[in-house]
Every structure is written in C-alpha cells, then in structure tokens.
Amino acid sequence: MPGTVLMESNRRLLVSLLLSAIALWIAGCATHGPRMTHENFTLDYNTPVDPAFQARLEAIDAELRARYGMTTQQTAVGVLDLKRLRLAMISPDRIEYAASVPKIGILLAFFQLRRDTTRQLDAQKKHELGLMVKASSNEMATRFSRHLGLAAIQEVLNSCGLYDATRGGGIWVGKHYGKSDERISDPVGGHSHAATVRQLLRFYVLLEQGKLVSPAASETMREIFLSPAIPHDQIKFVKGLVGRDVEILRKWGSWENWLHDTAVITGPNRHYILVALTHHPKGDDYLVDLAAAVDDLMTTQP
C-alpha cells in the first residue's frame, strides 16, 4: 500500500513536470518567433494603411489645405512609422513633377552601376555626391547623370521597382539638371523629373533596411545624405522641425510652384519617413507646418 501511494505520487509529479515543460516550450515559441519590424516590412501596392493613423494624417492635411487655400489636387503625402509600422498615404500613386527630388535616383544608380568605385569611395567623391543630394547642386547632379547616362539611370530605377508605368509611375530621371537638349519624358505624366509618394516612401524604406544595392552601399548612401560638413537648407521640413531633437536625412525639391520635401526623421521614441509633394505658391508653408504637425503626432501617440 505505501508503495502504491509512492508510485501514484511520482506519476503526478512526472505529469506536472511534463506539463510545465510543454508550457515553457509554447511560451518560448511565442516569445522567439518571427516578429515584424521595419527591417522586414514590405511596402508595395497591397500594403494597407493603418485606419486610425490614416484618419489623423487626412485631418492634418485638410486643416493645412484650408489654411493655405490648397485643393486635394495640390498635395500628396505619405508617412510610414518605422517603430510601430503604421502607414498613412494621401494620393500615393499620383505622379507629380518632382524638381530636384529625383536626384536620389542618380545617387542610387551611381552605386548600382559603379560598384567597384563605390566599394572604396574617396572623401572627395562622397562630398560631391553630398553636394548633389543634401545641397541639391545641379552642377554635381549633371556631372553624375552625364557620366552614367539617363537611360542607364532610369533602368536602375525601373529594375528596383521604383518606377512602374502600369501602376502610376514613380521616380523618374529623364533630363540632366543643367543645359541639355536630351530629354526622356516619363510615360505616365510626361515629366522630365517625376515621383510618386509611394515610391519615395519605398526608396527610403529600402535605404533604412540596407537593401539598396547592398547593406554596405546603403550605409554609405545614408552617410552621404547626412553629410555633416554640408549644412541643411533651412526650409520646408527642416524649418518645421527646428529646435526638436531629431536627425533629418532628406532630399527636397523646388521649381516654380512645385515645392516638395522627403525625409527620414529619427529622434527619441520616433523613427519615421515623411514625404510630401505640393503644387501651390504656399507649398513651402504647408511643408513647414506639416512637418511640425506630423512630428507632434509621432511623439504624442502611443
């Protein structure tokens, strides 16, 4: 009888230990399984917006358009929250004349087509690329685009899925940024230089993921965007974010009333991409206020 009780006690202990082990295994799988982060996030034509985040962006856009007398055809905006993976976009696939913004396409093509050179990029070349991207130098942009060729630059953008004529277009470089008779118009809008909000967001997502050309190339491109020796132009998003504890990696563009800004913004408890394309005399004012309003949104929402 005592032996039977002991055997029963041992059986119960064994069952208890087995159940505990199973519970720990299940918990371990839940804890260490694949977790979505911005590093494995995919932004394509099927990526849904976050409904609440979308509503907030639409409200900000509507308020600013009313303030500056702008229509829905004069703004296109996108925000991707890289910390919380929330997406919001307004007119993301409407192609716009993009002024200097597509110079980022020249940068990408340089790294894709000159891989041997870019593996050991000297300080002078990095500075020249920084002048093209950060200071928006037309002289440097033309030097690099002539060296690479317009058709070759656009082929790189097309091959990366950053321009798709069947889906509204995207980033297009069809003319040098200096005097030239050479022009290749984009098939969708007929522009010499063009972009859509969605494809600009994709460019920066891929850059942040280290997926433009290679991780090393992406890191060097980020360094070129930041170029600490070259000051920011204190306009548009940078003006709107003055005094805030943020790092801004950006490319802006201006031509007549086409006024744009695009950026990766990083600060305490926030890391996000903001893109806005405007076509209105008050576009710069809109961009200043948009940057401040979106940054407020990113710092106040959980």
Buried (B, 14 or more C-beta within 10 A) or exposed (E): EEEEEEEEEEEEEEEEEEEEEEEEEEEEEEEEEEEEEBEEBEBEEEBEBBEEBBEBBBEBBBEBBEEBEBEEEBBBBBBBBBEBBBBBBBBBBBBBBBBBBBBBBBBBBBBBBBEEEBEEBEEEBBBBBBBBBBEBBBEBBBBBBBEBEBEEBBBBBBEBBBBBEEBBBBBBBBBBBEEEEEEBEBEBBEBBBBBBBBBBBBBBBBBBBBBBBBEEBBEBBBBBBBBEEBEBBEBBBBBBBEEBEBEBBBBBBBEEBBBBBBBBBBBEEBBBBBBBBBBBBBBBBBBBBBBBBBBEBBEEEE
